[in-house]
Amino acid sequence: MKLILFQIILFGSLCYSTSAAMAQQAKAYETVKYTARIKNRVFHLDYADGYIGASKIRLVSSRQKTQLFTPQSGTPEANGNFVFRLSSGADKREIILTGINEETEAPNTIRASYREKGRVLVLLFYKNKP
C-alpha cells in the first residue's frame, strides 16, 4: 500500500514540474514594432526578430476594415526579399520587404513595396519608439 501511494505522489509531482517547466519556456524571438504611412493608410509591421516567419503586417485604412498580411514562406529569398500576402480573399495584394537579413539585429528602417491592382507603392517602415 505504501509503495502504491509513493508511486502516485511521485507521478503527480513529476507531472506538475513538467507542466510548470513547459509554461515557463520563453519564445525564441522578440517582436519589434514598425509603422509606415501612405496616403490614408497605415501599415503596422510586427517584425519577429529571431524568427521572421512569425512576422505579420496589418493594413489599417479609414475606408476598409483592417487587413492582415502573412509571410508567404518562413525565410527571406536569397536576394533578401521577404514576401507577405493578404491572408484572406482572392485579392492578389502583397507587400515585399527588401534587404532582409535574419543574421543581423532588427534595423531602424525597412524598405518595402506594396503591390495592388498593377500599382506599386514604395513604403518605408520606421521602428516605433518603446
C-alpha positions as CSV (number, residue, x, y, z in Angstrom):
1,M,0.0,0.0,0.0
2,K,2.8,2.4,0.8
3,L,4.5,1.6,-2.5
4,I,1.4,2.5,-4.5
5,L,0.9,5.7,-2.5
6,F,4.6,6.6,-3.1
7,Q,4.2,6.0,-6.9
8,I,1.1,8.2,-7.0
9,I,2.8,11.0,-5.2
10,L,5.9,10.7,-7.4
11,F,3.9,10.6,-10.6
12,G,1.9,13.7,-9.5
13,S,4.9,15.7,-8.7
14,L,6.6,14.8,-12.0
15,C,3.5,15.9,-13.9
16,Y,3.3,19.2,-12.0
17,S,7.0,20.0,-12.5
18,T,6.8,19.2,-16.2
19,S,3.8,21.4,-16.8
20,A,5.4,24.2,-14.9
21,A,8.6,24.0,-16.9
22,M,6.7,24.0,-20.2
23,A,4.7,27.1,-19.1
24,Q,7.9,29.0,-18.4
25,Q,9.6,28.5,-21.8
26,A,10.4,31.7,-23.5
27,K,9.7,32.4,-27.1
28,A,12.7,32.4,-29.4
29,Y,12.2,35.8,-30.9
30,E,11.4,39.4,-29.9
31,T,8.6,41.4,-31.7
32,V,9.8,44.7,-32.9
33,K,7.0,47.2,-34.0
34,Y,7.3,49.3,-37.2
35,T,4.9,51.7,-38.9
36,A,4.6,53.0,-42.4
37,R,2.1,55.6,-43.7
38,I,1.0,56.3,-47.2
39,K,-2.0,58.5,-48.1
40,N,-4.9,57.4,-45.8
41,R,-3.4,54.0,-45.0
42,V,-1.2,52.9,-42.0
43,F,0.8,49.7,-42.2
44,H,1.8,48.1,-38.9
45,L,4.6,45.6,-39.1
46,D,5.2,43.2,-36.2
47,Y,8.7,42.1,-37.1
48,A,9.7,38.8,-35.3
49,D,13.4,39.4,-34.7
50,G,14.9,35.9,-34.4
51,Y,12.2,34.1,-36.3
52,I,11.0,36.2,-39.2
53,G,8.4,33.6,-40.2
54,A,6.3,34.8,-37.2
55,S,6.1,38.4,-38.6
56,K,2.8,39.9,-39.8
57,I,1.6,43.2,-41.3
58,R,-1.8,44.9,-40.6
59,L,-3.1,47.5,-43.0
60,V,-5.5,50.0,-41.4
61,S,-7.5,52.2,-43.7
62,S,-10.3,54.6,-42.9
63,R,-12.4,53.1,-45.7
64,Q,-11.9,49.4,-45.1
65,K,-11.6,47.0,-42.1
66,T,-8.2,46.0,-41.0
67,Q,-6.4,43.6,-43.4
68,L,-3.8,41.1,-42.3
69,F,-0.8,40.1,-44.4
70,T,1.2,37.0,-43.5
71,P,4.5,35.6,-44.8
72,Q,4.5,33.5,-48.0
73,S,7.3,31.4,-46.5
74,G,9.3,31.3,-43.3
75,T,12.5,32.7,-44.6
76,P,13.6,35.5,-46.9
77,E,14.6,34.8,-50.5
78,A,18.3,34.6,-51.5
79,N,18.1,38.3,-52.7
80,G,16.8,39.5,-49.3
81,N,13.2,39.9,-50.3
82,F,10.6,38.7,-47.8
83,V,7.1,38.4,-49.3
84,F,3.8,38.9,-47.4
85,R,0.4,38.1,-49.0
86,L,-3.1,39.1,-48.0
87,S,-4.3,36.3,-45.8
88,S,-8.0,36.4,-46.8
89,G,-9.9,36.8,-50.1
90,A,-8.9,36.2,-53.6
91,D,-7.1,39.6,-53.8
92,K,-3.5,39.3,-55.1
93,R,-2.1,42.1,-53.0
94,E,1.3,41.7,-51.5
95,I,4.0,43.5,-49.5
96,I,7.6,42.8,-50.2
97,L,10.2,43.8,-47.6
98,T,13.6,44.3,-49.2
99,G,17.1,43.8,-47.9
100,I,16.1,41.5,-45.0
101,N,19.0,39.7,-43.3
102,E,18.0,37.3,-40.5
103,E,21.5,37.3,-39.1
104,T,21.5,41.0,-38.1
105,E,19.6,42.9,-35.5
106,A,16.3,44.5,-36.5
107,P,17.1,47.7,-38.4
108,N,15.7,51.2,-37.7
109,T,14.1,51.4,-41.1
110,I,12.9,48.7,-43.5
111,R,12.1,49.4,-47.2
112,A,9.2,47.7,-48.8
113,S,6.9,47.8,-51.8
114,Y,3.1,47.4,-51.7
115,R,1.5,45.9,-54.8
116,E,-2.1,46.1,-55.6
117,K,-4.1,46.0,-58.9
118,G,-1.0,46.5,-61.0
119,R,0.3,49.5,-59.0
120,V,3.4,49.5,-56.9
121,L,3.8,51.9,-53.9
122,V,7.0,52.3,-52.1
123,L,6.9,52.0,-48.3
124,L,9.4,52.9,-45.6
125,F,8.8,51.3,-42.2
126,Y,10.1,53.1,-39.2
127,K,10.8,51.4,-35.9
128,N,8.4,52.5,-33.2
129,K,9.9,54.0,-30.1
130,P,9.4,51.8,-27.0
